[in-house]
Amino acid sequence: MRLIFLGPPGVGKGTQAKRICEHYNIIHLSTGDILRSEMTEKTEIGEKAKAFIDAGELVPDDVLLGMMNNRLKKDDVQSGYLLDGFPRTIPQADGLNKIMDDLSHSLNCALSLTADADELVQRLINRGKESGRSDDTPDIIRQRQKIYWKQTAPLLDFYREKKLLKEVDGIGKISEITDRILEVLK
């Protein structure tokens, strides 16, 4: 099983990714975790990424794609994986397709968790209060949502055209949402 999880900030991608990965016994690949690993290991790609991050810039697509290419070649992902936080743009999705073709991997599904924007804002405000995260304020949350809808939402049409998109309601009890996801993945 090879999956991509899409959805706006606060919809529960990380929580559901862990549950789905346990169910299918596949690896959860978070872009942030892979970036940190590459930087810790001081790989060439990790050093390039660190230079951009240290300068307060976004890591360019070619660096992210190189990192993803390296990660998808490792033995532990050959039986399946779930990509969380990647791709975020159409050029990244195109690059990922090329990498997967080169590795003879095929994507089973791009799963989009959906939710009402106001519900997500409230959910993230509550998370911020519980966890002390400084980026979970209403203004920052709404800005992250705008960025998501501008940059990432076009991926919904990209994967819909490829007949890989499945949309699942991300509101409700965690176990109910997991059940909905498992149902559409059958």
ROMAR-78215 format. One line per field, with one value per residue: residue in three letters; x, y, z of N, C-alpha, C in turn. Coordinates in steps of 0.001 Angstrom, whole numbers. Atoms other than C-alpha are relative to their C-alpha. Example, Ala and Ser with C-alpha at 12.3 -4.5 7.8 and 13.67 -1.06 7.14 Angstrom:
BEGIN
rest ALA;SER;
n_x 890;-820;
n_y -1190;-1190;
n_z 0;-60;
ca_x 12300;13670;
ca_y -4500;-1060;
ca_z 7800;7140;
c_x 900;-770;
c_y 1200;1090;
c_z 0;730;
# end
This chain:
BEGIN
rest MET;ARG;LEU;ILE;PHE;LEU;GLY;PRO;PRO;GLY;VAL;GLY;LYS;GLY;THR;GLN;ALA;LYS;ARG;ILE;CYS;GLU;HIS;TYR;ASN;ILE;ILE;HIS;LEU;SER;THR;GLY;ASP;ILE;LEU;ARG;SER;GLU;MET;THR;GLU;LYS;THR;GLU;ILE;GLY;GLU;LYS;ALA;LYS;ALA;PHE;ILE;ASP;ALA;GLY;GLU;LEU;VAL;PRO;ASP;ASP;VAL;LEU;LEU;GLY;MET;MET;ASN;ASN;ARG;LEU;LYS;LYS;ASP;ASP;VAL;GLN;SER;GLY;TYR;LEU;LEU;ASP;GLY;PHE;PRO;ARG;THR;ILE;PRO;GLN;ALA;ASP;GLY;LEU;ASN;LYS;ILE;MET;ASP;ASP;LEU;SER;HIS;SER;LEU;ASN;CYS;ALA;LEU;SER;LEU;THR;ALA;ASP;ALA;ASP;GLU;LEU;VAL;GLN;ARG;LEU;ILE;ASN;ARG;GLY;LYS;GLU;SER;GLY;ARG;SER;ASP;ASP;THR;PRO;ASP;ILE;ILE;ARG;GLN;ARG;GLN;LYS;ILE;TYR;TRP;LYS;GLN;THR;ALA;PRO;LEU;LEU;ASP;PHE;TYR;ARG;GLU;LYS;LYS;LEU;LEU;LYS;GLU;VAL;ASP;GLY;ILE;GLY;LYS;ILE;SER;GLU;ILE;THR;ASP;ARG;ILE;LEU;GLU;VAL;LEU;LYS;
n_x 858;-733;1027;-309;1040;165;1023;-427;-558;917;1035;-303;-795;-1017;672;542;-1123;-553;961;68;-1284;45;963;-564;-1415;-814;-813;513;-1072;291;-1046;-799;-868;-1041;-916;-815;-892;-1052;-865;-732;-1007;-880;-100;-114;1327;284;-762;660;1259;-314;-376;1244;762;-702;210;1421;638;549;-913;462;521;-1021;-623;997;151;-1205;152;1043;-559;-878;782;844;-867;-393;671;1142;1230;343;1310;1038;-238;983;-656;726;-663;-662;-365;829;252;50;-1351;-454;751;-588;-1306;236;410;-1206;-767;718;-139;-1382;-126;1093;1019;1225;792;1327;1033;-271;1153;172;875;696;657;409;-1119;185;-205;-1448;-587;285;-770;-1405;-95;19;-1284;-999;158;-428;-1397;-860;-567;153;523;1422;834;954;-568;-985;755;688;-1047;-415;1086;-66;-1139;393;968;-643;-1088;179;1310;-5;-326;1253;383;-1080;204;1351;-143;-680;921;-644;453;1124;221;587;349;-967;607;629;-907;-1182;239;980;-704;-843;890;370;-1179;-194;1086;-271;-1224;257;
n_y -1179;-1264;-1024;-1395;-659;-1428;-628;-1259;87;280;967;1275;874;719;990;1070;673;1006;1100;728;698;1181;952;632;304;-747;-1064;-1379;-898;-1413;-803;-636;1021;374;-1141;-19;1144;-326;-1027;638;874;-885;413;-1140;-608;-571;-1252;-987;-375;-772;-1358;-732;-123;-967;-1325;-300;207;1325;906;97;1282;959;550;893;1183;807;616;1009;1066;777;704;1038;1104;801;1296;39;-512;758;648;-1020;-1224;-1070;-1310;-997;-1292;-14;-1296;-1154;-781;791;412;1084;1204;483;574;1239;1000;461;829;1259;767;520;1051;957;-115;-644;-584;601;-977;-1295;-138;-1357;-175;-1264;-541;-1392;-869;-541;1127;222;-1102;260;1187;-393;-887;897;708;-963;-185;1231;351;-1171;-344;-1433;-252;325;-1157;-153;-653;894;1153;-405;-199;1332;529;-672;588;1355;-37;-569;831;1449;432;455;1428;764;206;792;1417;359;318;1301;955;485;-784;406;-1021;545;-996;48;-451;1072;709;512;1366;-61;-499;1120;968;-556;110;1419;387;-467;627;1419;
n_z 0;93;-173;-286;-796;238;-823;-606;-1350;-1099;352;-652;877;-760;-853;833;679;-926;-125;1277;156;-880;569;1203;-262;952;-602;45;433;-169;628;-1051;-613;967;57;-1216;71;986;-586;-1095;610;763;1395;914;97;-1307;-125;877;-642;-1208;413;284;-1247;-856;573;-129;1296;266;687;1388;448;425;-1214;-606;847;-196;-1318;106;827;-891;-1027;597;437;-1162;-111;-921;616;1203;-148;-32;-767;29;57;-779;176;1300;586;-360;1209;1235;419;-881;365;1255;-341;-741;998;708;-947;-200;1242;39;-1021;269;-1043;454;-1080;-142;-311;-628;-879;-503;-1158;169;-1195;27;-388;-1352;-916;-87;-769;-1414;-387;-143;-1178;-1160;-30;-452;-1442;-681;242;-119;1314;251;1347;39;-300;1112;1188;630;518;1240;1011;445;828;1299;721;409;1092;1191;517;-66;478;1402;45;-18;1402;609;-312;457;1424;92;-638;-1223;-1153;-849;-1021;-1222;-1011;-1095;-1256;-769;-893;702;476;1091;1189;435;650;1305;876;334;907;1371;496;325;
ca_x 0;1392;-605;-491;-2396;-3676;-5695;-5604;-3732;-5487;-7557;-5761;-3449;-704;-3047;-4741;-1450;-111;-3285;-3397;302;-193;-3193;-1338;2105;3605;6072;4857;7020;6741;8649;9771;11125;12995;14477;15634;17146;19056;20355;21346;23187;24828;24087;24689;20952;20613;23314;21597;18248;19810;21251;17768;16110;18778;18165;14438;13582;11517;13495;13336;11564;14734;16219;12983;12666;16274;15600;12404;14190;16841;14216;12025;15022;15515;14570;12106;9623;9518;6403;4559;4451;2266;3509;2430;3237;4497;3823;2506;2550;1939;5676;6419;3672;5097;8576;7231;5544;8893;10642;7939;8053;11856;11452;8542;6264;2633;396;-2714;-4510;-4226;-6508;-7841;-9215;-11845;-13332;-15091;-12531;-14058;-14083;-10366;-9541;-11238;-9533;-6102;-6767;-7629;-4485;-2421;-3852;-3155;309;1570;2292;2900;1778;-1781;-3293;-6347;-4376;-1547;-4005;-6018;-2784;-1693;-5125;-4813;-1400;-2799;-5720;-3511;-570;-1794;-5469;-4674;-3319;-6902;-7712;-4329;-5053;-8776;-7820;-5601;-8553;-6489;-8263;-10503;-12064;-12949;-14734;-12109;-14592;-15704;-14157;-10656;-11752;-14729;-12477;-10043;-12946;-14029;-10488;-10162;-13521;-12470;-9117;-10729;
ca_y 0;3366;6407;10187;12084;15554;18010;21437;22160;20676;18075;15220;13897;12972;11184;9220;8481;6693;4607;3678;2806;484;-1142;-1829;-2263;415;3236;6767;9227;12789;15353;17149;13942;13045;16548;16412;12960;14116;17153;15060;12588;15576;14170;16386;16944;17538;20220;21925;21857;23204;26204;27176;26527;28492;31402;31235;30071;27164;24148;24120;21335;19833;19382;17910;15570;14427;13740;11831;9843;8766;7819;5808;3662;2348;-1244;-420;1245;-1407;-3037;282;3797;6772;10223;12959;16556;15700;16573;20071;21444;20229;20368;18209;15767;15555;14952;12314;10528;10371;9013;6399;5368;4986;2800;826;2026;2866;5023;3295;6413;10120;10523;13951;14546;17280;19565;22885;25722;27228;23807;23447;26891;25998;22591;24202;26917;24166;22228;25373;25841;22199;21916;25464;25666;29302;28837;27849;31335;32330;34660;32205;29326;31246;32208;28535;27614;30251;28866;25334;26250;28268;25846;22382;22267;22071;18600;17497;18022;16558;13276;13346;13393;10357;8648;8294;10829;9665;12241;11426;13579;14430;15506;13122;10683;9539;5903;6839;8746;5799;3477;5823;5844;2060;1720;3861;2073;-1388;
ca_z 0;-1066;35;105;2811;1945;3989;5570;8812;11835;9990;11748;9045;11507;13906;11136;9343;12428;12725;9025;8987;11963;10275;7002;8599;6350;7022;7847;5921;7149;5085;8245;9792;6600;6380;10000;9438;6325;8245;11283;9038;7298;3848;825;470;4216;4081;1129;2944;6145;4286;3070;6429;8306;5933;6714;3206;1911;788;-3056;-4910;-6402;-2922;-1527;-4510;-4112;-443;-1285;-3989;-1450;1128;-1236;-2257;1298;2104;4899;2510;-187;1282;1466;2853;3579;2544;4946;3990;518;-2211;-1530;-5071;-8633;-9537;-6465;-7493;-11021;-9587;-7199;-10136;-11954;-8849;-8299;-11981;-11786;-8679;-10205;-7392;-7993;-5849;-4502;-3305;-2547;445;1331;4814;4659;7306;7755;8005;11177;12854;12054;13435;16726;16812;16317;18906;21394;20401;20941;24427;25330;23795;24137;20385;19538;15918;16848;17049;14940;12622;11993;11545;8942;7131;7026;5671;2911;1950;1901;-355;-2700;-2998;-2077;-2981;-6752;-5951;-5343;-9027;-10052;-8255;-9123;-12826;-12221;-10491;-7302;-5066;-2220;104;3700;6289;8922;11621;14347;16774;15834;15570;13349;10962;10849;9998;7169;5766;5931;4172;1180;950;572;
c_x 899;-1023;609;-1169;37;-1055;544;564;-1090;-1028;289;806;996;-587;-483;1116;588;-914;-63;1292;56;-901;620;1464;897;688;-667;1170;-480;1163;914;958;1146;1031;926;1023;1168;971;849;1134;1004;236;117;-1341;-383;698;-625;-1281;248;340;-1252;-783;635;-170;-1476;-774;-593;1048;-533;-400;1094;690;-971;-159;1218;-60;-1028;484;906;-811;-799;806;356;-869;-1285;-1313;-472;-1351;-1133;345;-1168;768;-897;757;758;-806;-955;-393;-37;1412;571;-709;536;1345;-141;-429;1210;826;-668;74;1380;186;-1024;-997;-1254;-800;-1372;-1085;619;-1256;-43;-974;-611;-638;-362;1134;-136;209;1505;681;-200;818;1470;209;33;1315;1092;-52;528;1501;956;647;-283;-585;-1481;-850;-933;607;973;-705;-669;1011;477;-1079;17;1113;-366;-906;611;985;-361;-1323;-26;377;-1259;-457;1024;-235;-1403;63;665;-838;616;-534;-1206;-125;-765;-252;925;-553;-705;1007;1137;-264;-1006;668;896;-843;-417;1152;184;-1065;300;1253;-200;23;
c_y 1236;1123;1384;524;1489;531;1247;-190;-260;-1068;-1383;-973;-839;-1105;-1183;-764;-1092;-1221;-849;-777;-1243;-1073;-775;-437;622;1149;1364;902;1439;790;621;-980;-380;1121;15;-1140;280;1034;-590;-864;779;-501;1254;728;662;1337;1101;497;905;1448;838;253;1041;1435;410;-171;-1399;-832;-179;-1427;-998;-648;-979;-1283;-913;-759;-1141;-1193;-902;-848;-1164;-1175;-942;-1243;41;494;-833;-709;1015;1180;958;1312;1044;1322;106;-861;1107;834;-932;-378;-1124;-1307;-594;-675;-1322;-1114;-576;-922;-1362;-875;-644;-1164;-1124;-67;586;441;-670;1058;1289;293;1407;-12;1392;440;1454;870;522;-1078;-240;1105;-264;-1181;377;959;-856;-758;927;214;-1209;-237;1173;391;1456;291;-335;1163;212;619;-911;-1203;367;244;-1348;-632;635;-591;-1391;67;549;-997;-1470;-469;-373;-1482;-863;-296;-872;-1495;-480;-411;-1358;-1125;-651;687;-642;1072;-601;1148;-165;476;-1179;-611;-594;-1381;-33;434;-1111;-1028;481;-150;-1448;-472;431;-636;-1471;-232;
c_z 0;-67;137;817;-283;955;657;1406;1039;-280;591;-843;792;860;-832;-718;890;81;-1280;-236;882;-598;-1171;174;-1082;734;-199;-353;70;-588;1049;650;-928;-114;1213;-10;-957;581;1127;-544;-835;-1430;-860;-111;1324;205;-866;657;1199;-354;-281;1281;916;-494;60;-1302;-91;-734;-1427;-391;-366;1196;674;-810;105;1318;-71;-824;848;971;-584;-558;1154;138;817;-619;-1185;106;141;880;-154;39;645;-135;-1308;-943;459;-1214;-1214;-472;889;-352;-1302;263;731;-966;-723;893;150;-1249;-78;957;-201;1158;-646;1219;22;151;523;813;580;1170;-98;1312;-245;551;1432;1056;209;808;1487;509;243;1170;1266;128;533;1500;763;-111;176;-1323;-303;-1376;-128;523;-1201;-1266;-736;-621;-1326;-1130;-540;-878;-1390;-851;-495;-1222;-1277;-612;-143;-571;-1489;-157;10;-1423;-719;230;-391;-1475;-211;621;1238;1255;681;1073;1169;972;1201;1330;660;944;-822;-583;-1159;-1301;-561;-740;-1393;-994;-447;-990;-1433;-584;-384;-1489;
# end
